[in-house]
Amino acid sequence: MRLKITFISLLCFLSTFSQTKTNTDKINSYIENYFRLDRENIHVQFNKNTYVNNEDIGFKGYVLSKNNGKLNLGTANIQLVIYDDQEKIVLKQLLFTNKGTFAGGIHLTETFKSGIYHFHFYTNWMNNFNEDDSFTQKIEIIDKNEPYNLQSTDPNYKTAQVTFFPESGIILDDINNRVGVQLTDCNKKGIQTDGIQILDSKGNEITTFNTNTVGNGSFYFIPSIVETYTLKIKNDKLSVSQPLPKITETGLALSYNNNLPKNILAIALKTNSKGLEIYKGKKYTILIHQDGNSIQKELTFTGDETEQVVLFDKKFISNGVNSIRLLDENLNEIAERLLYEYRTDKAVTTLEAKNIANDSILLLGKTDTKNASVSISILPKDNVHFEQNKSIAGSFFLNAYLEHPENNNYLYFDQNNPTQKQDMDVLMLNQPRSKFLWENIKNNPPKTGYTFNKGVTISGAVEKNTTGNTNYRISLISLKNSVFEETPIDKNSNFKFEHFFAQDSTVFLLQMINEKSVVKFTKMEARVTSDEQNFHLPIPFEKNNCPVEKKPENAFTFSKSAFDDGAVDLAGVTVQNNFKKEIFAHKGDMSLNATAFKMDETDFGNVLDFIGRNGFRTGIDPEENTAYIRNTRDAFSDNPPAVYIDNVQQTDFNLLYSLDLTDVDEIYIDKSGASDTAASVSGTIKIFLKVGADKNDYFRAKYTSLLVTTGFAKNINFKNATFESQKEYFYFGTLNWTPTIEIKDNPNYELRFPKTGQTEIKVLVEGIAEDGQVISEIQTIPVK
């Protein structure tokens, strides 16, 4: 870009026109007041974004404090809401954040039908602001029982459309204008092409230009208001003809040059000869800011110059997207341009993969940083997941400021991209404004109407009147999780535990204690609540607007499992007779109808789930929020079976959630009820603990139990799904997902995963260091 520099010496750069103090103070006050509250930004890495509905979805989240550019150590609660392609909620989770990061996942089942799903992550605190700081990720779920149409990586050329982005929103008559162009298809996928022409009304070629891999390009020209212009593309894939926007007779436009020596940014305010008659002598302010960091200078058109330039030292400009605003004397915004400053380098990761032994691959990694949290996904090279490449740098330094977020943003931070800065420059031209509107900054600063939530609240009331004796307390106990907390009972017999970490499926015991620390039995009710509100801004769902082109060559059908026909493939299976007769110590206590189970070290899970797998229906009553057990043979009765632990009858089935099979010696299940003398029961279940197990861990005489179902989601034990063929595994499988790698003083780490015949793998590395330096790499590496 050519700029006519009217400030000849650096002295002019250091000493500019003095501003009226009133406007300077007002601008500083607006900026300081609007950005005084700390804001959070979220980035989430998924292990991939296309799944078969028998797989696990894994994700790792990072929460950044915008005020200090580091992980936000104070964030605790993250709300996840999952929507289907009809924008209906299918699942909600409350996620716990520790030291600025969180991890989670979902076991997919056939209840997730084929289609597009949107994962939306946000905090309650974000609702205080006018701008959307949340994070969304689009994923696709495939039903392996249905044919799947492999998506082409090519854009839909038939639906190509052109959008123009003139500097400052106008094309000015009789001066050199820069015009941004975006060429996309119906899904907003960029189209790269060469030889785009700009023609006048007589068909004369004015200039030509190209678009890059994401469909962005730009051109310069000096237009005439008495002429009309057309953009034309004609090649073997595209045939596009579109008129340019109407030429404006006069106005103001902003340009800048960010490639000058001595770390200088030059900003030009331009008009034409007609505009000079209107704007001459008027004072304008150039304001550059990112969040609360700002710098400003004043300029005035003087003499016959239609272009005025001011220079800024870039050491005062923040890393990432900065807004350049042109303000008039009344501090009204006339124009805005966006500038990206590459200030912070990413940490570089080196990777090497090699075969070891006969069945494993070892990935050796080294990231040149210290005290960092990193997550890594390893995929087969041909995995179909690569539709979007969201970078942690793109989330925190780019999309955090854009009105229209750029989903495929890894391109702008890929150190192997030789046109990285040129691509970013044209992207900034094709983003006409930031998401921080000047009118909001002036007139609508944020208010703290929503809380910064930490944990959940366990509250309730006791039935017994404590007659106002505030020395009575409630103790909250979870022996399995080593929780021992107390809180007073108020004069209205209510109690409350605030800012508490309560995870789903945890069973808490609540007891009332008097002033002498003696347990007093009383009935009480208790509940778990969180103050998480719905997100108050529209959610930016990514839509698929292109018609689905089903081509025979793109059709993919999953193999039918050999087990679907009842056959079992025994090839390679060695049968050994290791039979050992089980010795049941309590079999005499049960009728002949009872089935006996002997637990060993290979059994896992909790007792309630075990009962649900062996003849009874188990679950959670959504109205009562309590666990239930029902006999499948007795559909017309709600009577539960009689359940005993070491021959002590239990009426509170919630406790069976916290009883692990590893603590159990024997279980007897009698669906007939013949093992019990009570006529009203619907079966008998007896559980006997191993020697040494503390029975008080599981049942007490003077307690109320609380089964948590609306607390923090439990993280999954991520497992790779099995596929019927190597081709299916290479297309859709995950080789390894490791969300929690902590780099301390040693930057080296290693991962092992099964060998699957891969000669090349794709590795996605994301993370952030303690000092705010980001880690973002997508590498294809050979397996040696």
ChimeraX attribute file (.defattr): number of C-alpha atoms within 10 A of each C-alpha:
attribute: neighborCount
match mode: 1-to-1
recipient: residues
	/A:1	11
	/A:2	8
	/A:3	17
	/A:4	12
	/A:5	15
	/A:6	13
	/A:7	14
	/A:8	8
	/A:9	9
	/A:10	10
	/A:11	9
	/A:12	13
	/A:13	16
	/A:14	11
	/A:15	9
	/A:16	14
	/A:17	12
	/A:18	10
	/A:19	16
	/A:20	11
	/A:21	9
	/A:22	8
	/A:23	14
	/A:24	18
	/A:25	12
	/A:26	13
	/A:27	21
	/A:28	16
	/A:29	13
	/A:30	18
	/A:31	21
	/A:32	17
	/A:33	16
	/A:34	21
	/A:35	18
	/A:36	13
	/A:37	17
	/A:38	13
	/A:39	18
	/A:40	23
	/A:41	24
	/A:42	25
	/A:43	25
	/A:44	24
	/A:45	25
	/A:46	24
	/A:47	28
	/A:48	26
	/A:49	21
	/A:50	22
	/A:51	23
	/A:52	23
	/A:53	22
	/A:54	19
	/A:55	22
	/A:56	21
	/A:57	24
	/A:58	24
	/A:59	21
	/A:60	22
	/A:61	24
	/A:62	27
	/A:63	29
	/A:64	23
	/A:65	20
	/A:66	20
	/A:67	16
	/A:68	11
	/A:69	16
	/A:70	19
	/A:71	24
	/A:72	24
	/A:73	14
	/A:74	15
	/A:75	23
	/A:76	24
	/A:77	26
	/A:78	25
	/A:79	20
	/A:80	19
	/A:81	20
	/A:82	19
	/A:83	19
	/A:84	20
	/A:85	17
	/A:86	9
	/A:87	13
	/A:88	12
	/A:89	13
	/A:90	12
	/A:91	11
	/A:92	15
	/A:93	18
	/A:94	24
	/A:95	23
	/A:96	25
	/A:97	22
	/A:98	16
	/A:99	14
	/A:100	21
	/A:101	25
	/A:102	21
	/A:103	22
	/A:104	20
	/A:105	18
	/A:106	16
	/A:107	14
	/A:108	16
	/A:109	13
	/A:110	13
	/A:111	8
	/A:112	16
	/A:113	17
	/A:114	20
	/A:115	13
	/A:116	19
	/A:117	25
	/A:118	23
	/A:119	18
	/A:120	20
	/A:121	23
	/A:122	24
	/A:123	27
	/A:124	20
	/A:125	22
	/A:126	23
	/A:127	23
	/A:128	18
	/A:129	20
	/A:130	18
	/A:131	18
	/A:132	22
	/A:133	23
	/A:134	22
	/A:135	20
	/A:136	22
	/A:137	21
	/A:138	21
	/A:139	20
	/A:140	19
	/A:141	19
	/A:142	22
	/A:143	19
	/A:144	20
	/A:145	14
	/A:146	11
	/A:147	12
	/A:148	16
	/A:149	17
	/A:150	16
	/A:151	14
	/A:152	12
	/A:153	10
	/A:154	9
	/A:155	18
	/A:156	21
	/A:157	14
	/A:158	13
	/A:159	15
	/A:160	20
	/A:161	17
	/A:162	16
	/A:163	15
	/A:164	17
	/A:165	20
	/A:166	23
	/A:167	22
	/A:168	22
	/A:169	19
	/A:170	21
	/A:171	29
	/A:172	27
	/A:173	24
	/A:174	19
	/A:175	17
	/A:176	18
	/A:177	22
	/A:178	22
	/A:179	22
	/A:180	23
	/A:181	24
	/A:182	23
	/A:183	21
	/A:184	22
	/A:185	19
	/A:186	18
	/A:187	16
	/A:188	21
	/A:189	18
	/A:190	23
	/A:191	22
	/A:192	17
	/A:193	20
	/A:194	13
	/A:195	14
	/A:196	19
	/A:197	20
	/A:198	23
	/A:199	19
	/A:200	18
	/A:201	11
	/A:202	9
	/A:203	10
	/A:204	11
	/A:205	15
	/A:206	15
	/A:207	15
	/A:208	16
	/A:209	15
	/A:210	17
	/A:211	22
	/A:212	19
	/A:213	14
	/A:214	19
	/A:215	20
	/A:216	25
	/A:217	27
	/A:218	22
	/A:219	17
	/A:220	16
	/A:221	15
	/A:222	13
	/A:223	20
	/A:224	17
	/A:225	14
	/A:226	8
	/A:227	12
	/A:228	16
	/A:229	22
	/A:230	18
	/A:231	19
	/A:232	18
	/A:233	17
	/A:234	14
	/A:235	11
	/A:236	6
	/A:237	12
	/A:238	15
	/A:239	12
	/A:240	17
	/A:241	15
	/A:242	14
	/A:243	16
	/A:244	18
	/A:245	16
	/A:246	14
	/A:247	18
	/A:248	14
	/A:249	16
	/A:250	19
	/A:251	19
	/A:252	22
	/A:253	25
	/A:254	24
	/A:255	21
	/A:256	20
	/A:257	15
	/A:258	17
	/A:259	11
	/A:260	9
	/A:261	7
	/A:262	8
	/A:263	11
	/A:264	17
	/A:265	18
	/A:266	19
	/A:267	20
	/A:268	20
	/A:269	21
	/A:270	24
	/A:271	26
	/A:272	20
	/A:273	14
	/A:274	14
	/A:275	17
	/A:276	21
	/A:277	13
	/A:278	13
	/A:279	17
	/A:280	15
	/A:281	13
	/A:282	12
	/A:283	17
	/A:284	23
	/A:285	21
	/A:286	21
	/A:287	19
	/A:288	23
	/A:289	19
	/A:290	19
	/A:291	20
	/A:292	17
	/A:293	16
	/A:294	19
	/A:295	18
	/A:296	17
	/A:297	18
	/A:298	20
	/A:299	19
	/A:300	17
	/A:301	22
	/A:302	14
	/A:303	9
	/A:304	10
	/A:305	15
	/A:306	21
	/A:307	22
	/A:308	20
	/A:309	21
	/A:310	22
	/A:311	20
	/A:312	18
	/A:313	14
	/A:314	16
	/A:315	11
	/A:316	12
	/A:317	21
	/A:318	20
	/A:319	18
	/A:320	20
	/A:321	24
	/A:322	25
	/A:323	21
	/A:324	25
	/A:325	23
	/A:326	24
	/A:327	20
	/A:328	16
	/A:329	13
	/A:330	9
	/A:331	17
	/A:332	14
	/A:333	16
	/A:334	16
	/A:335	20
	/A:336	25
	/A:337	24
	/A:338	22
	/A:339	24
	/A:340	20
	/A:341	17
	/A:342	14
	/A:343	12
	/A:344	13
	/A:345	12
	/A:346	19
	/A:347	17
	/A:348	14
	/A:349	19
	/A:350	12
	/A:351	17
	/A:352	14
	/A:353	20
	/A:354	15
	/A:355	19
	/A:356	13
	/A:357	8
	/A:358	8
	/A:359	11
	/A:360	14
	/A:361	22
	/A:362	19
	/A:363	18
	/A:364	15
	/A:365	16
	/A:366	16
	/A:367	19
	/A:368	15
	/A:369	23
	/A:370	18
	/A:371	15
	/A:372	22
	/A:373	23
	/A:374	23
	/A:375	24
	/A:376	23
	/A:377	22
	/A:378	24
	/A:379	27
	/A:380	24
	/A:381	18
	/A:382	17
	/A:383	19
	/A:384	20
	/A:385	19
	/A:386	11
	/A:387	16
	/A:388	15
	/A:389	19
	/A:390	20
	/A:391	30
	/A:392	27
	/A:393	25
	/A:394	23
	/A:395	24
	/A:396	24
	/A:397	22
	/A:398	22
	/A:399	23
	/A:400	25
	/A:401	24
	/A:402	20
	/A:403	16
	/A:404	14
	/A:405	17
	/A:406	16
	/A:407	18
	/A:408	16
	/A:409	21
	/A:410	22
	/A:411	19
	/A:412	20
	/A:413	20
	/A:414	16
	/A:415	15
	/A:416	8
	/A:417	12
	/A:418	9
	/A:419	14
	/A:420	15
	/A:421	15
	/A:422	13
	/A:423	19
	/A:424	21
	/A:425	20
	/A:426	19
	/A:427	24
	/A:428	21
	/A:429	24
	/A:430	23
	/A:431	19
	/A:432	20
	/A:433	22
	/A:434	22
	/A:435	17
	/A:436	18
	/A:437	15
	/A:438	18
	/A:439	12
	/A:440	14
	/A:441	19
	/A:442	17
	/A:443	10
	/A:444	15
	/A:445	19
	/A:446	18
	/A:447	12
	/A:448	12
	/A:449	11
	/A:450	16
	/A:451	15
	/A:452	18
	/A:453	18
	/A:454	19
	/A:455	25
	/A:456	24
	/A:457	19
	/A:458	22
	/A:459	15
	/A:460	17
	/A:461	19
	/A:462	20
	/A:463	12
	/A:464	13
	/A:465	12
	/A:466	17
	/A:467	11
	/A:468	12
	/A:469	16
	/A:470	15
	/A:471	15
	/A:472	23
	/A:473	22
	/A:474	22
	/A:475	19
	/A:476	22
	/A:477	20
	/A:478	18
	/A:479	15
	/A:480	14
	/A:481	11
	/A:482	8
	/A:483	12
	/A:484	12
	/A:485	12
	/A:486	17
	/A:487	16
	/A:488	19
	/A:489	23
	/A:490	18
	/A:491	14
	/A:492	14
	/A:493	21
	/A:494	17
	/A:495	20
	/A:496	19
	/A:497	18
	/A:498	15
	/A:499	14
	/A:500	14
	/A:501	16
	/A:502	23
	/A:503	21
	/A:504	16
	/A:505	19
	/A:506	20
	/A:507	25
	/A:508	24
	/A:509	23
	/A:510	21
	/A:511	24
	/A:512	26
	/A:513	20
	/A:514	15
	/A:515	11
	/A:516	8
	/A:517	11
	/A:518	11
	/A:519	17
	/A:520	14
	/A:521	15
	/A:522	15
	/A:523	14
	/A:524	18
	/A:525	14
	/A:526	18
	/A:527	16
	/A:528	19
	/A:529	16
	/A:530	19
	/A:531	15
	/A:532	19
	/A:533	13
	/A:534	12
	/A:535	19
	/A:536	13
	/A:537	14
	/A:538	7
	/A:539	14
	/A:540	15
	/A:541	16
	/A:542	16
	/A:543	12
	/A:544	12
	/A:545	10
	/A:546	14
	/A:547	10
	/A:548	10
	/A:549	12
	/A:550	12
	/A:551	11
	/A:552	9
	/A:553	8
	/A:554	12
	/A:555	12
	/A:556	14
	/A:557	12
	/A:558	16
	/A:559	13
	/A:560	13
	/A:561	13
	/A:562	11
	/A:563	9
	/A:564	8
	/A:565	8
	/A:566	8
	/A:567	9
	/A:568	10
	/A:569	9
	/A:570	8
	/A:571	6
	/A:572	6
	/A:573	7
	/A:574	6
	/A:575	7
	/A:576	6
	/A:577	5
	/A:578	6
	/A:579	6
	/A:580	6
	/A:581	6
	/A:582	9
	/A:583	8
	/A:584	14
	/A:585	11
	/A:586	15
	/A:587	15
	/A:588	8
	/A:589	13
	/A:590	20
	/A:591	17
	/A:592	11
	/A:593	14
	/A:594	22
	/A:595	15
	/A:596	17
	/A:597	14
	/A:598	15
	/A:599	17
	/A:600	13
	/A:601	8
	/A:602	7
	/A:603	13
	/A:604	14
	/A:605	13
	/A:606	18
	/A:607	22
	/A:608	24
	/A:609	18
	/A:610	18
	/A:611	19
	/A:612	16
	/A:613	11
	/A:614	11
	/A:615	15
	/A:616	22
	/A:617	16
	/A:618	19
	/A:619	14
	/A:620	15
	/A:621	10
	/A:622	9
	/A:623	6
	/A:624	8
	/A:625	16
	/A:626	17
	/A:627	18
	/A:628	19
	/A:629	21
	/A:630	22
	/A:631	23
	/A:632	15
	/A:633	14
	/A:634	15
	/A:635	9
	/A:636	8
	/A:637	13
	/A:638	13
	/A:639	15
	/A:640	19
	/A:641	25
	/A:642	22
	/A:643	24
	/A:644	17
	/A:645	18
	/A:646	14
	/A:647	11
	/A:648	12
	/A:649	14
	/A:650	17
	/A:651	13
	/A:652	15
	/A:653	19
	/A:654	25
	/A:655	23
	/A:656	22
	/A:657	18
	/A:658	23
	/A:659	19
	/A:660	17
	/A:661	24
	/A:662	18
	/A:663	20
	/A:664	21
	/A:665	18
	/A:666	21
	/A:667	25
	/A:668	26
	/A:669	25
	/A:670	23
	/A:671	24
	/A:672	18
	/A:673	22
	/A:674	18
	/A:675	21
	/A:676	20
	/A:677	10
	/A:678	13
	/A:679	9
	/A:680	13
	/A:681	20
	/A:682	25
	/A:683	26
	/A:684	25
	/A:685	23
	/A:686	24
	/A:687	21
	/A:688	20
	/A:689	19
	/A:690	16
	/A:691	9
	/A:692	7
	/A:693	14
	/A:694	11
	/A:695	12
	/A:696	9
	/A:697	15
	/A:698	20
	/A:699	19
	/A:700	13
	/A:701	8
	/A:702	15
	/A:703	21
	/A:704	19
	/A:705	24
	/A:706	23
	/A:707	26
	/A:708	21
	/A:709	20
	/A:710	19
	/A:711	25
	/A:712	24
	/A:713	20
	/A:714	19
	/A:715	16
	/A:716	14
	/A:717	11
	/A:718	18
	/A:719	15
	/A:720	14
	/A:721	15
	/A:722	13
	/A:723	20
	/A:724	12
	/A:725	12
	/A:726	14
	/A:727	14
	/A:728	16
	/A:729	19
	/A:730	21
	/A:731	17
	/A:732	24
	/A:733	26
	/A:734	22
	/A:735	25
	/A:736	20
	/A:737	24
	/A:738	17
	/A:739	25
	/A:740	15
	/A:741	15
	/A:742	17
	/A:743	19
	/A:744	14
	/A:745	10
	/A:746	13
	/A:747	16
	/A:748	16
	/A:749	14
	/A:750	13
	/A:751	16
	/A:752	16
	/A:753	15
	/A:754	14
	/A:755	18
	/A:756	14
	/A:757	13
	/A:758	17
	/A:759	15
	/A:760	16
	/A:761	19
	/A:762	18
	/A:763	23
	/A:764	21
	/A:765	24
	/A:766	26
	/A:767	30
	/A:768	28
	/A:769	20
	/A:770	15
	/A:771	14
	/A:772	17
	/A:773	18
	/A:774	24
	/A:775	25
	/A:776	25
	/A:777	22
	/A:778	18
	/A:779	16
	/A:780	16
	/A:781	15
	/A:782	15
	/A:783	17
	/A:784	12
